[in-house]
Amino acid sequence: MNWSIRRLTHADSAQIAALADILIDCVEHGASVSFMLPFSRERALTFWQRVADDASAGKRALLIAEDDQGICGTVQLIFDLPENQPHRADLAKMLVHSRARRRGLGAALMRAAEDVARAENKTLLVLDAVTGGDGARLYEKLGWVRVGDVPNFALYPQGGFCSTTYFYRDLSK
């Protein structure tokens, strides 16, 4: 599979619509990424417009992966943190469309996010993922350090509790 990854500082309506498609696909396939079913296109578009506004304002980095069918993956780095944490960012919403999974795209997005974080002089990244889920397995495989689990942290989109695992990545090494 051939793809390219780039940072968006301004997202147009077509890009926001494509990002909404990915989010809807992930939620409909059971990803616990803050949203519950039923999940409307309007809610997805509103979410991505807010992310795009933050990216334009420099509050976050929005990375997208594109293949010959369009946007197929995304990840964010949140920079808008308290003033005593200028050295770090939160990694959020690493999403890969179901048509592009299990081909190395998630790992490529994570490496690209780490590169952007370094370019922004961030030395520490933090994220959380469903305990034992595909994301958590990927982050461990990529060398992220597991901090611990929080039981009953969130709900799956269809209902039912899931635990979350916190990870960090020290980029200063």
Residue frames as qw, qx, qy, qz and C-alpha x, y, z in Angstrom:
[[0.000, 0.889, 0.458, 0.000, 0.00, 0.00, 0.00],
 [0.419, 0.225, 0.003, 0.880, 1.36, 3.40, -0.97],
 [0.207, -0.896, -0.393, -0.001, 0.52, 6.46, 1.08],
 [0.356, 0.410, -0.209, 0.813, 1.95, 9.80, 2.02],
 [0.421, -0.692, -0.499, 0.308, 1.72, 11.58, 5.36],
 [0.260, 0.414, 0.000, 0.872, 1.65, 15.34, 5.78],
 [0.141, -0.424, -0.547, 0.708, 0.72, 17.99, 8.30],
 [0.049, 0.702, 0.513, 0.491, -2.34, 20.11, 7.64],
 [0.181, -0.169, -0.345, 0.906, -2.28, 23.64, 8.95],
 [0.453, 0.239, 0.062, -0.856, -5.52, 24.53, 7.18],
 [0.272, 0.180, 0.940, 0.099, -8.22, 21.99, 6.30],
 [0.334, 0.025, -0.336, -0.880, -10.79, 22.61, 3.60],
 [0.728, -0.025, 0.242, -0.641, -14.34, 21.26, 3.61],
 [0.849, 0.255, -0.422, -0.189, -13.41, 18.20, 1.52],
 [0.388, 0.328, -0.757, 0.411, -10.62, 17.27, 3.94],
 [0.367, -0.182, 0.552, -0.727, -12.91, 17.76, 6.94],
 [0.846, 0.096, -0.051, -0.522, -15.52, 15.54, 5.26],
 [0.742, 0.297, -0.599, 0.048, -12.90, 12.83, 4.62],
 [0.102, 0.292, -0.741, 0.596, -11.71, 13.01, 8.25],
 [0.625, -0.087, 0.310, -0.711, -15.34, 12.71, 9.36],
 [0.861, 0.185, -0.368, -0.297, -15.63, 9.55, 7.24],
 [0.500, 0.292, -0.744, 0.333, -12.64, 8.02, 9.04],
 [0.202, -0.208, 0.612, -0.736, -14.00, 8.91, 12.47],
 [0.778, 0.024, 0.055, -0.626, -17.43, 7.49, 11.64],
 [0.790, 0.254, -0.553, -0.080, -15.82, 4.30, 10.29],
 [0.290, 0.281, -0.764, 0.504, -13.74, 3.88, 13.46],
 [0.418, -0.124, 0.484, -0.758, -16.67, 4.50, 15.82],
 [0.837, 0.118, -0.119, -0.521, -18.93, 2.17, 13.85],
 [0.761, 0.236, -0.598, 0.089, -16.23, -0.52, 14.11],
 [0.775, -0.516, -0.356, 0.077, -16.19, -0.19, 17.91],
 [0.507, 0.261, -0.306, 0.762, -13.30, 2.20, 18.60],
 [0.391, -0.794, -0.394, 0.249, -13.60, 3.95, 21.96],
 [0.442, 0.157, 0.082, 0.879, -12.50, 7.40, 20.78],
 [0.016, 0.158, 0.307, -0.938, -14.85, 9.66, 22.77],
 [0.476, 0.065, -0.230, -0.846, -18.08, 9.12, 20.80],
 [0.449, 0.111, 0.827, -0.320, -21.15, 6.93, 21.29],
 [0.080, -0.186, -0.793, -0.574, -23.48, 5.27, 18.80],
 [0.629, 0.614, 0.358, 0.315, -25.56, 6.40, 17.11],
 [0.386, -0.497, 0.157, 0.761, -22.95, 8.81, 15.80],
 [0.476, 0.810, 0.323, -0.115, -24.13, 11.40, 13.30],
 [0.630, 0.404, 0.170, 0.641, -22.18, 12.86, 10.42],
 [0.061, -0.897, -0.074, -0.431, -23.00, 16.31, 11.78],
 [0.666, -0.729, 0.145, 0.059, -21.24, 15.54, 15.07],
 [0.825, -0.039, 0.251, 0.505, -18.22, 14.18, 13.20],
 [0.406, 0.657, 0.185, 0.607, -18.03, 17.28, 11.00],
 [0.309, -0.914, 0.002, -0.265, -18.36, 19.58, 14.02],
 [0.802, -0.501, 0.181, 0.272, -15.54, 17.72, 15.79],
 [0.730, 0.145, 0.271, 0.610, -13.20, 17.96, 12.81],
 [0.178, 0.839, 0.145, 0.493, -13.99, 21.62, 12.21],
 [0.506, -0.854, 0.108, -0.053, -12.92, 22.33, 15.80],
 [0.820, -0.253, 0.287, 0.426, -9.72, 20.31, 15.28],
 [0.560, 0.518, 0.266, 0.589, -9.03, 22.17, 12.03],
 [0.100, -0.938, -0.048, -0.328, -9.54, 25.52, 13.79],
 [0.676, -0.689, 0.218, 0.145, -7.09, 24.47, 16.52],
 [0.793, 0.060, 0.311, 0.520, -4.56, 23.34, 13.90],
 [0.338, 0.755, 0.193, 0.527, -4.84, 26.69, 12.12],
 [0.314, -0.910, 0.076, -0.259, -4.28, 28.46, 15.46],
 [0.385, 0.543, -0.665, 0.338, -1.20, 26.33, 16.25],
 [0.609, -0.440, 0.420, -0.508, -2.88, 24.67, 19.23],
 [0.824, -0.082, 0.560, -0.030, -2.39, 21.25, 17.70],
 [0.088, 0.418, -0.732, -0.530, -0.73, 19.48, 14.83],
 [0.815, 0.281, 0.342, -0.373, -3.05, 17.58, 12.51],
 [0.077, -0.399, 0.812, 0.418, -1.40, 14.91, 10.39],
 [0.827, 0.312, 0.177, -0.433, -3.15, 13.03, 7.60],
 [0.381, -0.205, 0.827, 0.360, -2.25, 9.99, 5.56],
 [0.630, 0.522, -0.011, -0.576, -3.44, 9.83, 1.98],
 [0.506, -0.048, 0.799, 0.320, -3.52, 7.00, -0.53],
 [0.027, 0.066, 0.632, 0.771, -4.94, 6.81, -4.05],
 [0.201, -0.603, -0.739, -0.222, -8.49, 6.85, -2.60],
 [0.190, -0.806, -0.054, -0.558, -7.95, 9.92, -0.40],
 [0.200, -0.573, 0.574, -0.549, -7.42, 10.45, 3.31],
 [0.799, -0.097, -0.580, -0.124, -7.08, 7.08, 5.05],
 [0.693, -0.362, -0.463, 0.417, -5.56, 7.93, 8.43],
 [0.017, -0.816, 0.066, -0.573, -4.87, 10.71, 10.88],
 [0.649, -0.378, -0.457, 0.477, -3.22, 11.57, 14.19],
 [0.051, -0.908, -0.054, -0.413, -2.99, 14.72, 16.29],
 [0.536, -0.067, -0.452, 0.710, -0.56, 16.31, 18.69],
 [0.246, -0.892, -0.334, -0.181, -2.18, 18.64, 21.20],
 [0.484, 0.270, -0.266, 0.789, 0.07, 21.55, 22.15],
 [0.290, -0.612, -0.030, -0.735, -2.50, 23.62, 24.07],
 [0.718, -0.323, -0.567, 0.243, -1.42, 22.50, 27.54],
 [0.428, -0.883, -0.133, 0.141, -0.78, 24.31, 30.84],
 [0.247, 0.913, -0.288, 0.149, 2.12, 26.76, 30.87],
 [0.451, -0.640, 0.619, -0.057, 4.23, 24.49, 33.09],
 [0.782, 0.047, 0.613, 0.104, 4.25, 21.82, 30.35],
 [0.398, 0.781, -0.219, -0.429, 5.80, 23.49, 27.31],
 [0.075, -0.502, 0.836, 0.211, 8.06, 20.47, 26.71],
 [0.293, 0.099, 0.951, -0.014, 5.29, 17.97, 26.04],
 [0.488, 0.086, -0.328, -0.804, 2.27, 17.19, 23.87],
 [0.645, 0.086, 0.676, -0.346, -0.66, 14.81, 24.06],
 [0.115, 0.124, -0.809, -0.563, -1.00, 12.42, 21.15],
 [0.496, 0.279, 0.563, -0.599, -4.66, 11.92, 20.26],
 [0.720, 0.508, 0.235, -0.411, -7.07, 10.36, 17.80],
 [0.036, -0.404, 0.814, 0.416, -4.72, 8.09, 15.89],
 [0.722, 0.345, 0.434, -0.414, -7.29, 6.75, 13.45],
 [0.028, -0.265, 0.796, 0.544, -6.92, 4.50, 10.42],
 [0.710, 0.183, -0.106, -0.672, -9.84, 3.77, 8.12],
 [0.822, -0.098, 0.541, -0.146, -10.80, 0.09, 8.08],
 [0.820, 0.572, 0.022, -0.004, -9.85, -0.16, 4.38],
 [0.409, 0.754, -0.428, 0.286, -6.23, 0.73, 5.24],
 [0.621, -0.636, 0.394, -0.233, -5.61, -1.22, 8.44],
 [0.878, -0.232, 0.403, 0.113, -2.95, -3.86, 9.10],
 [0.746, 0.567, 0.085, 0.339, -0.57, -2.46, 6.50],
 [0.629, -0.090, -0.148, 0.758, 1.78, -0.42, 8.66],
 [0.058, 0.699, 0.220, 0.678, -0.04, 2.89, 8.38],
 [0.567, -0.800, -0.179, -0.086, -0.63, 3.26, 12.13],
 [0.756, -0.364, 0.054, 0.542, 3.08, 2.83, 12.83],
 [0.442, 0.353, 0.239, 0.789, 3.94, 5.30, 10.06],
 [0.196, -0.823, -0.249, -0.472, 1.53, 7.87, 11.51],
 [0.686, -0.701, -0.091, 0.171, 3.07, 7.43, 14.96],
 [0.689, -0.103, 0.138, 0.704, 6.61, 7.92, 13.62],
 [0.213, 0.576, 0.278, 0.739, 5.47, 11.02, 11.71],
 [0.414, -0.850, -0.219, -0.240, 3.83, 12.43, 14.85],
 [0.745, -0.512, 0.001, 0.428, 7.04, 11.86, 16.81],
 [0.545, 0.201, 0.220, 0.784, 9.01, 13.66, 14.08],
 [0.054, -0.755, -0.266, -0.596, 6.63, 16.65, 14.22],
 [0.617, -0.769, -0.162, 0.039, 6.87, 16.71, 18.02],
 [0.719, -0.251, 0.079, 0.644, 10.67, 16.82, 17.82],
 [0.330, 0.442, 0.279, 0.786, 10.49, 19.63, 15.25],
 [0.298, -0.791, -0.218, -0.488, 8.26, 21.52, 17.70],
 [0.148, 0.487, -0.616, 0.601, 10.85, 20.98, 20.48],
 [0.800, -0.385, 0.082, -0.452, 8.66, 18.57, 22.44],
 [0.167, 0.466, -0.853, 0.167, 10.57, 16.00, 24.48],
 [0.208, 0.070, 0.907, -0.360, 7.67, 14.06, 26.02],
 [0.491, -0.098, -0.478, -0.722, 4.52, 12.62, 24.48],
 [0.300, 0.038, 0.816, -0.493, 1.60, 11.10, 26.39],
 [0.524, -0.030, -0.508, -0.683, -1.38, 9.10, 25.15],
 [0.511, -0.060, 0.745, -0.424, -4.02, 6.68, 26.33],
 [0.470, 0.151, -0.699, -0.518, -5.57, 3.69, 24.60],
 [0.875, -0.219, -0.037, -0.430, -8.09, 0.96, 25.30],
 [0.436, -0.509, 0.737, -0.092, -6.33, -1.63, 27.44],
 [0.581, -0.012, 0.808, 0.103, -5.38, -4.63, 25.34],
 [0.601, 0.709, 0.259, -0.264, -6.73, -3.05, 22.15],
 [0.773, 0.474, 0.159, 0.392, -5.06, -2.77, 18.75],
 [0.133, 0.908, -0.149, 0.368, -3.73, 0.70, 19.55],
 [0.586, -0.717, 0.363, -0.101, -2.21, -0.35, 22.87],
 [0.908, -0.029, 0.330, 0.255, -0.48, -3.30, 21.20],
 [0.585, 0.688, 0.067, 0.424, 0.90, -1.03, 18.49],
 [0.117, -0.919, 0.230, -0.296, 2.22, 1.54, 20.97],
 [0.756, -0.519, 0.396, 0.052, 4.00, -1.13, 23.00],
 [0.863, 0.260, 0.280, 0.330, 5.48, -2.60, 19.83],
 [0.399, 0.799, 0.002, 0.449, 6.77, 0.88, 18.89],
 [0.560, 0.100, -0.444, 0.692, 8.53, 1.25, 22.24],
 [0.311, -0.632, 0.016, -0.710, 6.12, 3.50, 24.10],
 [0.174, 0.112, -0.821, 0.533, 6.35, 2.99, 27.87],
 [0.500, -0.534, -0.601, -0.322, 3.25, 1.65, 29.56],
 [0.093, -0.429, 0.439, -0.784, 2.46, 3.60, 32.75],
 [0.166, 0.111, 0.869, -0.452, -0.64, 1.78, 33.98],
 [0.177, -0.390, -0.773, -0.467, -4.30, 0.95, 33.53],
 [0.301, 0.015, 0.371, -0.878, -7.42, 2.71, 34.74],
 [0.094, 0.296, 0.948, 0.070, -10.42, 0.36, 34.96],
 [0.104, 0.735, 0.668, -0.048, -13.85, 1.42, 33.67],
 [0.259, -0.317, 0.078, 0.909, -12.36, 4.62, 32.25],
 [0.332, 0.270, -0.264, -0.864, -14.72, 5.06, 29.31],
 [0.736, 0.285, 0.521, -0.325, -17.45, 3.37, 27.31],
 [0.337, 0.059, 0.755, 0.560, -17.28, 1.57, 24.01],
 [0.222, 0.021, -0.289, -0.931, -19.45, 3.26, 21.35],
 [0.546, -0.263, -0.662, -0.442, -22.12, 0.58, 21.69],
 [0.645, -0.625, 0.106, -0.426, -21.97, 0.71, 25.50],
 [0.947, -0.206, -0.146, 0.199, -20.08, -1.25, 28.12],
 [0.331, -0.892, 0.268, 0.149, -17.02, -0.14, 30.06],
 [0.838, 0.367, -0.188, 0.358, -13.48, -0.31, 28.82],
 [0.609, -0.651, 0.046, 0.450, -10.25, 0.28, 30.69],
 [0.448, 0.870, -0.151, 0.141, -7.58, 2.62, 29.41],
 [0.822, -0.235, 0.022, 0.519, -3.82, 2.30, 29.48],
 [0.048, 0.980, -0.131, -0.145, -1.56, 5.35, 29.66],
 [0.845, 0.138, 0.128, 0.501, 1.70, 5.45, 27.72],
 [0.035, -0.940, 0.144, 0.308, 4.51, 7.93, 27.29],
 [0.819, 0.379, 0.076, 0.425, 7.39, 8.42, 24.88],
 [0.388, -0.776, 0.138, 0.478, 10.58, 10.22, 25.91],
 [0.675, 0.706, 0.108, 0.185, 11.84, 11.95, 22.77],
 [0.116, -0.929, 0.351, 0.000, 14.94, 13.38, 24.44],
 [0.716, -0.358, 0.577, 0.162, 16.80, 10.08, 24.18]]
